[in-house]
Amino acid sequence: MSDLEIVRHFKADADKVFAFVTQTEHVLKWWGPEGLTVPERDMDFTSPGPWTSTMVNADGDRFKVSGEVLSVDPPRSVNFTWGWHDDQDRRGHESRVRFDVASNPDGGCTFTLTHSGLPDDEEAARHTSGWESSLRKLERMDETT
C-alpha cells in the first residue's frame, strides 16, 4: 500500500478553506484535474454519508469515483473513503482521503491532503498528479479572497 500527502498554505482563514473543501457549491469549483468537468455528482462533505462524482474530459471519457464521508470535524478535518468505478460501474479498491485544515498565526491556514491505502506507488503517483492539478484550482480560489 502507498500513501501521499500534499500540503498547501492559504491566506484565507481555516473556516473559509474548510468551506471551500466541504461545501458542494465550492467543491465543484476545484474538484477534479484541470480540463475535466463534473456533470454528475452528489458531493456533500459537510456530514457523514455517501458521495459520488463523475468527471468527464474533453474527449468525453468518464471517470467515476465514490465513497462514504466517515467523519467531519469543522473547521479542522473531513475524512472519507475513495473508490474508482470501472466501465461496468463496479467499484474497485477502496482507499481513504483526509483533508486537514489548521489555523496559522498569520491569519491564514495550512491545508493537508492525505490519501492513504492506495494499491501501489504507481497509483500514488497518478493520484498525486490529479490532486496537484485540482489543488491549483483551489489555490486560485484563495487568490480571490
Phi and psi in radians as a Rosetta constraint file:
Dihedral C 1 N 2 CA 2 C 2 CIRCULARHARMONIC -2.258 0.35
Dihedral N 2 CA 2 C 2 N 3 CIRCULARHARMONIC 2.629 0.35
Dihedral C 2 N 3 CA 3 C 3 CIRCULARHARMONIC -2.200 0.35
Dihedral N 3 CA 3 C 3 N 4 CIRCULARHARMONIC 2.784 0.35
Dihedral C 3 N 4 CA 4 C 4 CIRCULARHARMONIC -2.409 0.35
Dihedral N 4 CA 4 C 4 N 5 CIRCULARHARMONIC 2.672 0.35
Dihedral C 4 N 5 CA 5 C 5 CIRCULARHARMONIC -2.441 0.35
Dihedral N 5 CA 5 C 5 N 6 CIRCULARHARMONIC 2.309 0.35
Dihedral C 5 N 6 CA 6 C 6 CIRCULARHARMONIC -2.233 0.35
Dihedral N 6 CA 6 C 6 N 7 CIRCULARHARMONIC 2.287 0.35
Dihedral C 6 N 7 CA 7 C 7 CIRCULARHARMONIC -2.062 0.35
Dihedral N 7 CA 7 C 7 N 8 CIRCULARHARMONIC 2.361 0.35
Dihedral C 7 N 8 CA 8 C 8 CIRCULARHARMONIC -2.314 0.35
Dihedral N 8 CA 8 C 8 N 9 CIRCULARHARMONIC 2.581 0.35
Dihedral C 8 N 9 CA 9 C 9 CIRCULARHARMONIC -1.935 0.35
Dihedral N 9 CA 9 C 9 N 10 CIRCULARHARMONIC 2.301 0.35
Dihedral C 9 N 10 CA 10 C 10 CIRCULARHARMONIC -2.095 0.35
Dihedral N 10 CA 10 C 10 N 11 CIRCULARHARMONIC 2.599 0.35
Dihedral C 10 N 11 CA 11 C 11 CIRCULARHARMONIC -1.390 0.35
Dihedral N 11 CA 11 C 11 N 12 CIRCULARHARMONIC -0.423 0.35
Dihedral C 11 N 12 CA 12 C 12 CIRCULARHARMONIC -1.194 0.35
Dihedral N 12 CA 12 C 12 N 13 CIRCULARHARMONIC 2.688 0.35
Dihedral C 12 N 13 CA 13 C 13 CIRCULARHARMONIC -1.327 0.35
Dihedral N 13 CA 13 C 13 N 14 CIRCULARHARMONIC 2.955 0.35
Dihedral C 13 N 14 CA 14 C 14 CIRCULARHARMONIC -1.040 0.35
Dihedral N 14 CA 14 C 14 N 15 CIRCULARHARMONIC -0.698 0.35
Dihedral C 14 N 15 CA 15 C 15 CIRCULARHARMONIC -1.057 0.35
Dihedral N 15 CA 15 C 15 N 16 CIRCULARHARMONIC -0.761 0.35
Dihedral C 15 N 16 CA 16 C 16 CIRCULARHARMONIC -1.191 0.35
Dihedral N 16 CA 16 C 16 N 17 CIRCULARHARMONIC -0.783 0.35
Dihedral C 16 N 17 CA 17 C 17 CIRCULARHARMONIC -1.140 0.35
Dihedral N 17 CA 17 C 17 N 18 CIRCULARHARMONIC -0.674 0.35
Dihedral C 17 N 18 CA 18 C 18 CIRCULARHARMONIC -1.068 0.35
Dihedral N 18 CA 18 C 18 N 19 CIRCULARHARMONIC -0.707 0.35
Dihedral C 18 N 19 CA 19 C 19 CIRCULARHARMONIC -1.095 0.35
Dihedral N 19 CA 19 C 19 N 20 CIRCULARHARMONIC -0.726 0.35
Dihedral C 19 N 20 CA 20 C 20 CIRCULARHARMONIC -0.996 0.35
Dihedral N 20 CA 20 C 20 N 21 CIRCULARHARMONIC -0.651 0.35
Dihedral C 20 N 21 CA 21 C 21 CIRCULARHARMONIC -1.737 0.35
Dihedral N 21 CA 21 C 21 N 22 CIRCULARHARMONIC 0.024 0.35
Dihedral C 21 N 22 CA 22 C 22 CIRCULARHARMONIC -2.192 0.35
Dihedral N 22 CA 22 C 22 N 23 CIRCULARHARMONIC -0.556 0.35
Dihedral C 22 N 23 CA 23 C 23 CIRCULARHARMONIC -1.509 0.35
Dihedral N 23 CA 23 C 23 N 24 CIRCULARHARMONIC 2.242 0.35
Dihedral C 23 N 24 CA 24 C 24 CIRCULARHARMONIC -0.837 0.35
Dihedral N 24 CA 24 C 24 N 25 CIRCULARHARMONIC -0.829 0.35
Dihedral C 24 N 25 CA 25 C 25 CIRCULARHARMONIC -1.085 0.35
Dihedral N 25 CA 25 C 25 N 26 CIRCULARHARMONIC -0.477 0.35
Dihedral C 25 N 26 CA 26 C 26 CIRCULARHARMONIC -1.522 0.35
Dihedral N 26 CA 26 C 26 N 27 CIRCULARHARMONIC -0.749 0.35
Dihedral C 26 N 27 CA 27 C 27 CIRCULARHARMONIC -0.977 0.35
Dihedral N 27 CA 27 C 27 N 28 CIRCULARHARMONIC -0.689 0.35
Dihedral C 27 N 28 CA 28 C 28 CIRCULARHARMONIC -1.128 0.35
Dihedral N 28 CA 28 C 28 N 29 CIRCULARHARMONIC -0.303 0.35
Dihedral C 28 N 29 CA 29 C 29 CIRCULARHARMONIC -1.391 0.35
Dihedral N 29 CA 29 C 29 N 30 CIRCULARHARMONIC -0.316 0.35
Dihedral C 29 N 30 CA 30 C 30 CIRCULARHARMONIC -2.280 0.35
Dihedral N 30 CA 30 C 30 N 31 CIRCULARHARMONIC -0.191 0.35
Dihedral C 30 N 31 CA 31 C 31 CIRCULARHARMONIC -1.190 0.35
Dihedral N 31 CA 31 C 31 N 32 CIRCULARHARMONIC 2.286 0.35
Dihedral C 31 N 32 CA 32 C 32 CIRCULARHARMONIC 1.609 0.35
Dihedral N 32 CA 32 C 32 N 33 CIRCULARHARMONIC 2.576 0.35
Dihedral C 32 N 33 CA 33 C 33 CIRCULARHARMONIC -0.987 0.35
Dihedral N 33 CA 33 C 33 N 34 CIRCULARHARMONIC 2.708 0.35
Dihedral C 33 N 34 CA 34 C 34 CIRCULARHARMONIC -0.958 0.35
Dihedral N 34 CA 34 C 34 N 35 CIRCULARHARMONIC 2.423 0.35
Dihedral C 34 N 35 CA 35 C 35 CIRCULARHARMONIC 1.615 0.35
Dihedral N 35 CA 35 C 35 N 36 CIRCULARHARMONIC -0.124 0.35
Dihedral C 35 N 36 CA 36 C 36 CIRCULARHARMONIC -1.846 0.35
Dihedral N 36 CA 36 C 36 N 37 CIRCULARHARMONIC 2.622 0.35
Dihedral C 36 N 37 CA 37 C 37 CIRCULARHARMONIC -1.938 0.35
Dihedral N 37 CA 37 C 37 N 38 CIRCULARHARMONIC 2.918 0.35
Dihedral C 37 N 38 CA 38 C 38 CIRCULARHARMONIC -2.238 0.35
Dihedral N 38 CA 38 C 38 N 39 CIRCULARHARMONIC 1.296 0.35
Dihedral C 38 N 39 CA 39 C 39 CIRCULARHARMONIC -1.271 0.35
Dihedral N 39 CA 39 C 39 N 40 CIRCULARHARMONIC -0.415 0.35
Dihedral C 39 N 40 CA 40 C 40 CIRCULARHARMONIC -2.155 0.35
Dihedral N 40 CA 40 C 40 N 41 CIRCULARHARMONIC 2.200 0.35
Dihedral C 40 N 41 CA 41 C 41 CIRCULARHARMONIC -2.908 0.35
Dihedral N 41 CA 41 C 41 N 42 CIRCULARHARMONIC 2.722 0.35
Dihedral C 41 N 42 CA 42 C 42 CIRCULARHARMONIC -2.508 0.35
Dihedral N 42 CA 42 C 42 N 43 CIRCULARHARMONIC 1.542 0.35
Dihedral C 42 N 43 CA 43 C 43 CIRCULARHARMONIC -2.205 0.35
Dihedral N 43 CA 43 C 43 N 44 CIRCULARHARMONIC 1.233 0.35
Dihedral C 43 N 44 CA 44 C 44 CIRCULARHARMONIC -1.794 0.35
Dihedral N 44 CA 44 C 44 N 45 CIRCULARHARMONIC 1.894 0.35
Dihedral C 44 N 45 CA 45 C 45 CIRCULARHARMONIC -1.747 0.35
Dihedral N 45 CA 45 C 45 N 46 CIRCULARHARMONIC 0.321 0.35
Dihedral C 45 N 46 CA 46 C 46 CIRCULARHARMONIC -1.589 0.35
Dihedral N 46 CA 46 C 46 N 47 CIRCULARHARMONIC -0.191 0.35
Dihedral C 46 N 47 CA 47 C 47 CIRCULARHARMONIC -2.676 0.35
Dihedral N 47 CA 47 C 47 N 48 CIRCULARHARMONIC 2.733 0.35
Dihedral C 47 N 48 CA 48 C 48 CIRCULARHARMONIC -1.014 0.35
Dihedral N 48 CA 48 C 48 N 49 CIRCULARHARMONIC 2.535 0.35
Dihedral C 48 N 49 CA 49 C 49 CIRCULARHARMONIC 2.583 0.35
Dihedral N 49 CA 49 C 49 N 50 CIRCULARHARMONIC 3.080 0.35
Dihedral C 49 N 50 CA 50 C 50 CIRCULARHARMONIC -1.277 0.35
Dihedral N 50 CA 50 C 50 N 51 CIRCULARHARMONIC 2.702 0.35
Dihedral C 50 N 51 CA 51 C 51 CIRCULARHARMONIC -2.519 0.35
Dihedral N 51 CA 51 C 51 N 52 CIRCULARHARMONIC 2.734 0.35
Dihedral C 51 N 52 CA 52 C 52 CIRCULARHARMONIC -2.661 0.35
Dihedral N 52 CA 52 C 52 N 53 CIRCULARHARMONIC 2.660 0.35
Dihedral C 52 N 53 CA 53 C 53 CIRCULARHARMONIC -2.615 0.35
Dihedral N 53 CA 53 C 53 N 54 CIRCULARHARMONIC 2.299 0.35
Dihedral C 53 N 54 CA 54 C 54 CIRCULARHARMONIC -2.064 0.35
Dihedral N 54 CA 54 C 54 N 55 CIRCULARHARMONIC 2.013 0.35
Dihedral C 54 N 55 CA 55 C 55 CIRCULARHARMONIC -1.705 0.35
Dihedral N 55 CA 55 C 55 N 56 CIRCULARHARMONIC 2.535 0.35
Dihedral C 55 N 56 CA 56 C 56 CIRCULARHARMONIC -2.287 0.35
Dihedral N 56 CA 56 C 56 N 57 CIRCULARHARMONIC 2.302 0.35
Dihedral C 56 N 57 CA 57 C 57 CIRCULARHARMONIC -1.613 0.35
Dihedral N 57 CA 57 C 57 N 58 CIRCULARHARMONIC 3.135 0.35
Dihedral C 57 N 58 CA 58 C 58 CIRCULARHARMONIC -1.078 0.35
Dihedral N 58 CA 58 C 58 N 59 CIRCULARHARMONIC -0.450 0.35
Dihedral C 58 N 59 CA 59 C 59 CIRCULARHARMONIC -1.484 0.35
Dihedral N 59 CA 59 C 59 N 60 CIRCULARHARMONIC -0.041 0.35
Dihedral C 59 N 60 CA 60 C 60 CIRCULARHARMONIC 1.546 0.35
Dihedral N 60 CA 60 C 60 N 61 CIRCULARHARMONIC 0.064 0.35
Dihedral C 60 N 61 CA 61 C 61 CIRCULARHARMONIC -1.188 0.35
Dihedral N 61 CA 61 C 61 N 62 CIRCULARHARMONIC 2.410 0.35
Dihedral C 61 N 62 CA 62 C 62 CIRCULARHARMONIC -1.910 0.35
Dihedral N 62 CA 62 C 62 N 63 CIRCULARHARMONIC 2.457 0.35
Dihedral C 62 N 63 CA 63 C 63 CIRCULARHARMONIC -2.327 0.35
Dihedral N 63 CA 63 C 63 N 64 CIRCULARHARMONIC 1.809 0.35
Dihedral C 63 N 64 CA 64 C 64 CIRCULARHARMONIC -1.757 0.35
Dihedral N 64 CA 64 C 64 N 65 CIRCULARHARMONIC 2.364 0.35
Dihedral C 64 N 65 CA 65 C 65 CIRCULARHARMONIC -2.401 0.35
Dihedral N 65 CA 65 C 65 N 66 CIRCULARHARMONIC 2.550 0.35
Dihedral C 65 N 66 CA 66 C 66 CIRCULARHARMONIC -2.603 0.35
Dihedral N 66 CA 66 C 66 N 67 CIRCULARHARMONIC 2.983 0.35
Dihedral C 66 N 67 CA 67 C 67 CIRCULARHARMONIC -3.121 0.35
Dihedral N 67 CA 67 C 67 N 68 CIRCULARHARMONIC -2.816 0.35
Dihedral C 67 N 68 CA 68 C 68 CIRCULARHARMONIC -2.306 0.35
Dihedral N 68 CA 68 C 68 N 69 CIRCULARHARMONIC 2.222 0.35
Dihedral C 68 N 69 CA 69 C 69 CIRCULARHARMONIC -1.274 0.35
Dihedral N 69 CA 69 C 69 N 70 CIRCULARHARMONIC 2.082 0.35
Dihedral C 69 N 70 CA 70 C 70 CIRCULARHARMONIC -1.594 0.35
Dihedral N 70 CA 70 C 70 N 71 CIRCULARHARMONIC -0.699 0.35
Dihedral C 70 N 71 CA 71 C 71 CIRCULARHARMONIC -2.691 0.35
Dihedral N 71 CA 71 C 71 N 72 CIRCULARHARMONIC 2.584 0.35
Dihedral C 71 N 72 CA 72 C 72 CIRCULARHARMONIC -2.378 0.35
Dihedral N 72 CA 72 C 72 N 73 CIRCULARHARMONIC 2.223 0.35
Dihedral C 72 N 73 CA 73 C 73 CIRCULARHARMONIC -2.283 0.35
Dihedral N 73 CA 73 C 73 N 74 CIRCULARHARMONIC 1.388 0.35
Dihedral C 73 N 74 CA 74 C 74 CIRCULARHARMONIC -1.114 0.35
Dihedral N 74 CA 74 C 74 N 75 CIRCULARHARMONIC 2.485 0.35
Dihedral C 74 N 75 CA 75 C 75 CIRCULARHARMONIC -1.675 0.35
Dihedral N 75 CA 75 C 75 N 76 CIRCULARHARMONIC 0.585 0.35
Dihedral C 75 N 76 CA 76 C 76 CIRCULARHARMONIC -1.712 0.35
Dihedral N 76 CA 76 C 76 N 77 CIRCULARHARMONIC -0.744 0.35
Dihedral C 76 N 77 CA 77 C 77 CIRCULARHARMONIC -2.767 0.35
Dihedral N 77 CA 77 C 77 N 78 CIRCULARHARMONIC 2.728 0.35
Dihedral C 77 N 78 CA 78 C 78 CIRCULARHARMONIC -2.462 0.35
Dihedral N 78 CA 78 C 78 N 79 CIRCULARHARMONIC 2.426 0.35
Dihedral C 78 N 79 CA 79 C 79 CIRCULARHARMONIC -2.279 0.35
Dihedral N 79 CA 79 C 79 N 80 CIRCULARHARMONIC 2.239 0.35
Dihedral C 79 N 80 CA 80 C 80 CIRCULARHARMONIC -2.560 0.35
Dihedral N 80 CA 80 C 80 N 81 CIRCULARHARMONIC 2.763 0.35
Dihedral C 80 N 81 CA 81 C 81 CIRCULARHARMONIC -1.501 0.35
Dihedral N 81 CA 81 C 81 N 82 CIRCULARHARMONIC 2.860 0.35
Dihedral C 81 N 82 CA 82 C 82 CIRCULARHARMONIC -2.557 0.35
Dihedral N 82 CA 82 C 82 N 83 CIRCULARHARMONIC 2.219 0.35
Dihedral C 82 N 83 CA 83 C 83 CIRCULARHARMONIC -2.613 0.35
Dihedral N 83 CA 83 C 83 N 84 CIRCULARHARMONIC 2.215 0.35
Dihedral C 83 N 84 CA 84 C 84 CIRCULARHARMONIC -1.330 0.35
Dihedral N 84 CA 84 C 84 N 85 CIRCULARHARMONIC 2.635 0.35
Dihedral C 84 N 85 CA 85 C 85 CIRCULARHARMONIC -1.839 0.35
Dihedral N 85 CA 85 C 85 N 86 CIRCULARHARMONIC 2.561 0.35
Dihedral C 85 N 86 CA 86 C 86 CIRCULARHARMONIC -1.555 0.35
Dihedral N 86 CA 86 C 86 N 87 CIRCULARHARMONIC -3.046 0.35
Dihedral C 86 N 87 CA 87 C 87 CIRCULARHARMONIC -1.097 0.35
Dihedral N 87 CA 87 C 87 N 88 CIRCULARHARMONIC -0.375 0.35
Dihedral C 87 N 88 CA 88 C 88 CIRCULARHARMONIC -1.706 0.35
Dihedral N 88 CA 88 C 88 N 89 CIRCULARHARMONIC 0.241 0.35
Dihedral C 88 N 89 CA 89 C 89 CIRCULARHARMONIC 1.150 0.35
Dihedral N 89 CA 89 C 89 N 90 CIRCULARHARMONIC 0.423 0.35
Dihedral C 89 N 90 CA 90 C 90 CIRCULARHARMONIC -1.512 0.35
Dihedral N 90 CA 90 C 90 N 91 CIRCULARHARMONIC 2.267 0.35
Dihedral C 90 N 91 CA 91 C 91 CIRCULARHARMONIC -1.368 0.35
Dihedral N 91 CA 91 C 91 N 92 CIRCULARHARMONIC 2.310 0.35
Dihedral C 91 N 92 CA 92 C 92 CIRCULARHARMONIC -1.680 0.35
Dihedral N 92 CA 92 C 92 N 93 CIRCULARHARMONIC -2.627 0.35
Dihedral C 92 N 93 CA 93 C 93 CIRCULARHARMONIC -0.861 0.35
Dihedral N 93 CA 93 C 93 N 94 CIRCULARHARMONIC 2.364 0.35
Dihedral C 93 N 94 CA 94 C 94 CIRCULARHARMONIC -1.764 0.35
Dihedral N 94 CA 94 C 94 N 95 CIRCULARHARMONIC 2.299 0.35
Dihedral C 94 N 95 CA 95 C 95 CIRCULARHARMONIC -2.170 0.35
Dihedral N 95 CA 95 C 95 N 96 CIRCULARHARMONIC -3.080 0.35
Dihedral C 95 N 96 CA 96 C 96 CIRCULARHARMONIC -2.245 0.35
Dihedral N 96 CA 96 C 96 N 97 CIRCULARHARMONIC 2.509 0.35
Dihedral C 96 N 97 CA 97 C 97 CIRCULARHARMONIC -2.149 0.35
Dihedral N 97 CA 97 C 97 N 98 CIRCULARHARMONIC 2.438 0.35
Dihedral C 97 N 98 CA 98 C 98 CIRCULARHARMONIC -2.344 0.35
Dihedral N 98 CA 98 C 98 N 99 CIRCULARHARMONIC 2.277 0.35
Dihedral C 98 N 99 CA 99 C 99 CIRCULARHARMONIC -1.855 0.35
Dihedral N 99 CA 99 C 99 N 100 CIRCULARHARMONIC 2.153 0.35
Dihedral C 99 N 100 CA 100 C 100 CIRCULARHARMONIC -2.030 0.35
Dihedral N 100 CA 100 C 100 N 101 CIRCULARHARMONIC 2.367 0.35
Dihedral C 100 N 101 CA 101 C 101 CIRCULARHARMONIC -2.195 0.35
Dihedral N 101 CA 101 C 101 N 102 CIRCULARHARMONIC 2.170 0.35
Dihedral C 101 N 102 CA 102 C 102 CIRCULARHARMONIC -2.219 0.35
Dihedral N 102 CA 102 C 102 N 103 CIRCULARHARMONIC 2.294 0.35
Dihedral C 102 N 103 CA 103 C 103 CIRCULARHARMONIC -1.143 0.35
Dihedral N 103 CA 103 C 103 N 104 CIRCULARHARMONIC 2.501 0.35
Dihedral C 103 N 104 CA 104 C 104 CIRCULARHARMONIC -1.852 0.35
Dihedral N 104 CA 104 C 104 N 105 CIRCULARHARMONIC 2.688 0.35
Dihedral C 104 N 105 CA 105 C 105 CIRCULARHARMONIC -1.052 0.35
Dihedral N 105 CA 105 C 105 N 106 CIRCULARHARMONIC -0.433 0.35
Dihedral C 105 N 106 CA 106 C 106 CIRCULARHARMONIC -1.395 0.35
Dihedral N 106 CA 106 C 106 N 107 CIRCULARHARMONIC 0.009 0.35
Dihedral C 106 N 107 CA 107 C 107 CIRCULARHARMONIC 1.713 0.35
Dihedral N 107 CA 107 C 107 N 108 CIRCULARHARMONIC -0.294 0.35
Dihedral C 107 N 108 CA 108 C 108 CIRCULARHARMONIC -1.496 0.35
Dihedral N 108 CA 108 C 108 N 109 CIRCULARHARMONIC -2.762 0.35
Dihedral C 108 N 109 CA 109 C 109 CIRCULARHARMONIC -2.656 0.35
Dihedral N 109 CA 109 C 109 N 110 CIRCULARHARMONIC 2.890 0.35
Dihedral C 109 N 110 CA 110 C 110 CIRCULARHARMONIC -1.941 0.35
Dihedral N 110 CA 110 C 110 N 111 CIRCULARHARMONIC 2.263 0.35
Dihedral C 110 N 111 CA 111 C 111 CIRCULARHARMONIC -1.922 0.35
Dihedral N 111 CA 111 C 111 N 112 CIRCULARHARMONIC 2.228 0.35
Dihedral C 111 N 112 CA 112 C 112 CIRCULARHARMONIC -2.133 0.35
Dihedral N 112 CA 112 C 112 N 113 CIRCULARHARMONIC 2.184 0.35
Dihedral C 112 N 113 CA 113 C 113 CIRCULARHARMONIC -1.866 0.35
Dihedral N 113 CA 113 C 113 N 114 CIRCULARHARMONIC 2.156 0.35
Dihedral C 113 N 114 CA 114 C 114 CIRCULARHARMONIC -2.087 0.35
Dihedral N 114 CA 114 C 114 N 115 CIRCULARHARMONIC 2.196 0.35
Dihedral C 114 N 115 CA 115 C 115 CIRCULARHARMONIC -2.094 0.35
Dihedral N 115 CA 115 C 115 N 116 CIRCULARHARMONIC 1.940 0.35
Dihedral C 115 N 116 CA 116 C 116 CIRCULARHARMONIC -2.047 0.35
Dihedral N 116 CA 116 C 116 N 117 CIRCULARHARMONIC 2.766 0.35
Dihedral C 116 N 117 CA 117 C 117 CIRCULARHARMONIC 1.361 0.35
Dihedral N 117 CA 117 C 117 N 118 CIRCULARHARMONIC 0.384 0.35
Dihedral C 117 N 118 CA 118 C 118 CIRCULARHARMONIC -1.242 0.35
Dihedral N 118 CA 118 C 118 N 119 CIRCULARHARMONIC 2.594 0.35
Dihedral C 118 N 119 CA 119 C 119 CIRCULARHARMONIC -1.034 0.35
Dihedral N 119 CA 119 C 119 N 120 CIRCULARHARMONIC -0.633 0.35
Dihedral C 119 N 120 CA 120 C 120 CIRCULARHARMONIC -2.820 0.35
Dihedral N 120 CA 120 C 120 N 121 CIRCULARHARMONIC 3.095 0.35
Dihedral C 120 N 121 CA 121 C 121 CIRCULARHARMONIC -1.125 0.35
Dihedral N 121 CA 121 C 121 N 122 CIRCULARHARMONIC -0.576 0.35
Dihedral C 121 N 122 CA 122 C 122 CIRCULARHARMONIC -1.121 0.35
Dihedral N 122 CA 122 C 122 N 123 CIRCULARHARMONIC -0.777 0.35
Dihedral C 122 N 123 CA 123 C 123 CIRCULARHARMONIC -1.136 0.35
Dihedral N 123 CA 123 C 123 N 124 CIRCULARHARMONIC -0.682 0.35
Dihedral C 123 N 124 CA 124 C 124 CIRCULARHARMONIC -1.081 0.35
Dihedral N 124 CA 124 C 124 N 125 CIRCULARHARMONIC -0.698 0.35
Dihedral C 124 N 125 CA 125 C 125 CIRCULARHARMONIC -1.154 0.35
Dihedral N 125 CA 125 C 125 N 126 CIRCULARHARMONIC -0.735 0.35
Dihedral C 125 N 126 CA 126 C 126 CIRCULARHARMONIC -1.103 0.35
Dihedral N 126 CA 126 C 126 N 127 CIRCULARHARMONIC -0.768 0.35
Dihedral C 126 N 127 CA 127 C 127 CIRCULARHARMONIC -1.183 0.35
Dihedral N 127 CA 127 C 127 N 128 CIRCULARHARMONIC -0.639 0.35
Dihedral C 127 N 128 CA 128 C 128 CIRCULARHARMONIC -1.042 0.35
Dihedral N 128 CA 128 C 128 N 129 CIRCULARHARMONIC -0.787 0.35
Dihedral C 128 N 129 CA 129 C 129 CIRCULARHARMONIC -1.051 0.35
Dihedral N 129 CA 129 C 129 N 130 CIRCULARHARMONIC -0.795 0.35
Dihedral C 129 N 130 CA 130 C 130 CIRCULARHARMONIC -1.130 0.35
Dihedral N 130 CA 130 C 130 N 131 CIRCULARHARMONIC -0.796 0.35
Dihedral C 130 N 131 CA 131 C 131 CIRCULARHARMONIC -1.130 0.35
Dihedral N 131 CA 131 C 131 N 132 CIRCULARHARMONIC -0.720 0.35
Dihedral C 131 N 132 CA 132 C 132 CIRCULARHARMONIC -1.033 0.35
Dihedral N 132 CA 132 C 132 N 133 CIRCULARHARMONIC -0.750 0.35
Dihedral C 132 N 133 CA 133 C 133 CIRCULARHARMONIC -1.118 0.35
Dihedral N 133 CA 133 C 133 N 134 CIRCULARHARMONIC -0.789 0.35
Dihedral C 133 N 134 CA 134 C 134 CIRCULARHARMONIC -1.064 0.35
Dihedral N 134 CA 134 C 134 N 135 CIRCULARHARMONIC -0.750 0.35
Dihedral C 134 N 135 CA 135 C 135 CIRCULARHARMONIC -1.212 0.35
Dihedral N 135 CA 135 C 135 N 136 CIRCULARHARMONIC -0.411 0.35
Dihedral C 135 N 136 CA 136 C 136 CIRCULARHARMONIC -1.086 0.35
Dihedral N 136 CA 136 C 136 N 137 CIRCULARHARMONIC -0.668 0.35
Dihedral C 136 N 137 CA 137 C 137 CIRCULARHARMONIC -1.182 0.35
Dihedral N 137 CA 137 C 137 N 138 CIRCULARHARMONIC -0.686 0.35
Dihedral C 137 N 138 CA 138 C 138 CIRCULARHARMONIC -1.113 0.35
Dihedral N 138 CA 138 C 138 N 139 CIRCULARHARMONIC -0.686 0.35
Dihedral C 138 N 139 CA 139 C 139 CIRCULARHARMONIC -1.095 0.35
Dihedral N 139 CA 139 C 139 N 140 CIRCULARHARMONIC -0.636 0.35
Dihedral C 139 N 140 CA 140 C 140 CIRCULARHARMONIC -1.142 0.35
Dihedral N 140 CA 140 C 140 N 141 CIRCULARHARMONIC -0.595 0.35
Dihedral C 140 N 141 CA 141 C 141 CIRCULARHARMONIC -1.100 0.35
Dihedral N 141 CA 141 C 141 N 142 CIRCULARHARMONIC -0.702 0.35
Dihedral C 141 N 142 CA 142 C 142 CIRCULARHARMONIC -1.124 0.35
Dihedral N 142 CA 142 C 142 N 143 CIRCULARHARMONIC -0.587 0.35
Dihedral C 142 N 143 CA 143 C 143 CIRCULARHARMONIC -1.154 0.35
Dihedral N 143 CA 143 C 143 N 144 CIRCULARHARMONIC -0.379 0.35
Dihedral C 143 N 144 CA 144 C 144 CIRCULARHARMONIC -1.650 0.35
Dihedral N 144 CA 144 C 144 N 145 CIRCULARHARMONIC 0.022 0.35
